[in-house]
Amino acid sequence: MPRPKKCRRVCGLPACREFAPRGMGCTDEAVTLGLDEYEAIRLIDLEGMQQEQAAAQMGVARTTVQAMYNAARRKLADCIVNSKALRIEGGDVQVCERHAACPRRGCCGRHACEKNAPEGK
């Protein structure tokens, strides 16, 4: 029996969850990018974190982040090369409970949130 999937921590949900190419040659097919894969791309490529840092942020092993990151890059490449729509949804994720109080929403505000959290948390 496989081990249960560990819930992955994400800082926040994307503002836009669907992207599609415009113009000639677009297909009706869509690729689904999980919220955990989205978070791996965001942390590593946008925030410039190392895989170890992203893993700690998300509460999973480095190898798990590496697998999510590689899967996400393949899906993004499929969308770009084959003119497919992209949907961001699903996955076993837990949104950071302090996201609303974070001064830099959308970046991983976990560390910034901890500094700005009310006393006792």
N, C-alpha and C positions, 0 to 999 in steps of 0.2 A: 504494500500500500504506500503510495507516495506521500511525502511530507506535505502538510498543508501549506499553501502559499502565504508568505509573510506580507502583511499589509505595507505598502510603500508610502512614505510620507512625501507630500508635495506641498509647496508653499502656497499655491493658489491655482485656480482654474484659468485657462486661457480666455481672453476677452472674446475672441473669435474662434469658433470650433470647426469651421468649414472653409476650405479654400478650393478654388477651381480655376483652371486655365480658361482664358477667353480666346475666342478666335477659331480659326479653321483647324481641323485635325483633332479636336478634343473628343475624348471618349466619354461614354456614359458610366464607365467603371469608376469606382471609388476605392481608395485605400484607407483603412482605419488604423490610426496611430493611437495607441493606448496612452492614457494620462501619465502613466509611469515612464513610458518612452519619451513623451513630450518633456517631462521633467528632466530626464537624463540629458537630452539634447540641450535644454535650456541651461542647466547647470554647467555642463562641460563646454559647449560651444559659445554660449552667450556670456555666461558669468566667468568663464576661464578657469573653472575648477579642474583639479586632477580627478581621476576616477576614484581614488581613495577618499577625497574630500566629498565628492558627490555621494558616495556610498554612505558615509557617515551622516550626511545631511538627510538622506532618504531612509536611513535605518535598515540598510541591507548590506550584503557582502559586496566587495569590489567586483567579484566575478559576475554577480547579478547585474550590477550597473553596466559592466562591459557588454553583457549579452543584450540588455535593453538598448544600449547605445548603438550597437551594431545592427540590431533589428530595425531601429528607428531610421538609421542612415540608409539602409536598403530600401525601406518604404518611401522615404523622401526622394531617393534617386528614381524609384519606379514612377512616382508622381511626375517628376520633372521630365524624365526621358520619354515616358509613354503617355504624356498629357492626360493624366488621371486626376480626379478630384481627391482631396485629402480631408478626412474627418478625424477629429480628435475626440475620443470618448472611451469610456470603459476602463477596466483594470481594477485591481484590488488596491485602492489608494485611500489615504487619510489626509484630508486637507488640514494644514496647520491651523490650529485653533486661535493663534495669535495673529493671523494674516490681516485681519481688519485693522489692527492697531499698528501694523508695520508702516513706518514712514516711506519705505521703498517697495510698495506692493508690486509683485511680479518678479522681483529679484528674490533671491532667497533671503528673506528677512528674518530667518530664524535667529541669527545672532543679534541682529538689530532689534528684533522683537523682544528678545530676552532683556536687553538693556532698557527698553521702554515699557516692560510689563509692570502692572500694578504690584505693589508690595504683597508678599505672601504667595506669589506664583512662581 
